[in-house]
C-alpha cells in the first residue's frame, strides 16, 4: 500500500473488504483438519489486527484518530500483503 492517507470511509471500506475475504477459512480439502485449524488461527489473528485498525479510528485521550488508524492499516498490509496489492473491490 502506498503511503497516502486514507479517509475514514476509504479505510472502513478496505477493512470491510479484507474481513469479507477472511470469512472463508475452509481449505481446498475440507477434510484436512490441520489446514482448517491453521487457517482459523491465522484468520483470528488477522481479524484481531483489523479490529485494532477500526478501534483506533476513535480518538482517545492519548492516542487514536485517523492518522493512527492509517498507520496500523499500513502495518497490517505490510505484514499480510507484502506484495502490495490492495484487496479486490477497491
C-alpha positions in Angstrom: 0.0 0.0 0.0 1.2 3.4 -0.8 1.9 5.9 1.9 -1.2 8.0 1.0 -3.6 8.9 3.8 -7.0 7.2 3.5 -10.2 8.9 4.6 -12.3 7.3 7.3 -14.8 5.9 4.7 -12.0 4.5 2.5 -10.4 2.8 5.4 -13.6 1.3 6.6 -14.4 0.0 3.0 -10.9 -1.6 2.8 -11.1 -3.2 6.2 -14.6 -4.5 5.4 -13.4 -6.0 2.1 -10.5 -7.6 3.9 -12.8 -9.1 6.5 -15.1 -10.4 3.8 -12.2 -12.3 2.2 -11.1 -13.7 5.6 -14.6 -15.1 6.2 -13.7 -18.1 4.2 -11.4 -20.3 6.2 -12.2 -23.7 4.6 -9.2 -25.2 2.9 -9.4 -26.7 -0.6 -9.7 -30.1 1.1 -12.4 -29.7 3.8 -11.3 -33.0 5.4 -7.8 -31.6 6.2 -8.4 -30.6 9.8 -4.8 -29.5 10.2 -5.2 -26.9 7.4 -8.6 -25.9 8.8 -7.1 -25.2 12.3 -4.1 -23.3 10.8 -6.4 -21.2 8.6 -8.7 -20.5 11.6 -5.7 -19.4 13.8 -4.4 -17.1 11.0 -7.8 -15.7 10.4 -8.3 -15.0 14.1 -5.1 -13.1 14.3 -5.9 -11.0 11.2 -9.4 -10.2 12.4 -7.9 -9.0 15.7 -5.5 -6.7 13.8 -8.2 -5.3 11.6 -10.4 -4.7 14.7 -7.5 -2.7 16.1 -7.5 -0.6 13.0 -11.2 0.2 13.3 -11.0 0.9 17.1 -8.0 3.2 16.6 -10.2 5.4 14.4 -11.9 6.6 17.6 -9.6 9.2 19.2 -8.9 8.6 22.9 -7.1 10.7 25.4 -3.5 9.8 24.3 -3.9 8.0 21.0 -6.1 7.2 18.2 -7.6 9.0 15.3 -7.4 8.6 11.5 -3.7 9.0 11.4 -3.1 6.2 13.9 -5.7 4.0 12.0 -3.8 4.7 8.7 -0.5 3.7 10.3 -2.0 0.5 11.7 -3.6 -0.4 8.4 -0.3 0.2 6.6 1.4 -2.1 9.1 -1.3 -4.8 8.6 -0.9 -4.6 4.8 2.9 -4.8 5.0 2.7 -7.9 7.2 -0.1 -9.8 5.5 0.1 -8.5 1.9 3.8 -7.7 1.4 3.3 -8.0 -2.4 1.4 -4.7 -2.2 -1.9 -5.1 -4.0 -5.0 -3.8 -2.2 -7.9 -6.1 -1.6 -10.1 -6.5 -4.6 -13.1 -4.2 -4.9 -11.2 -1.0 -4.1 
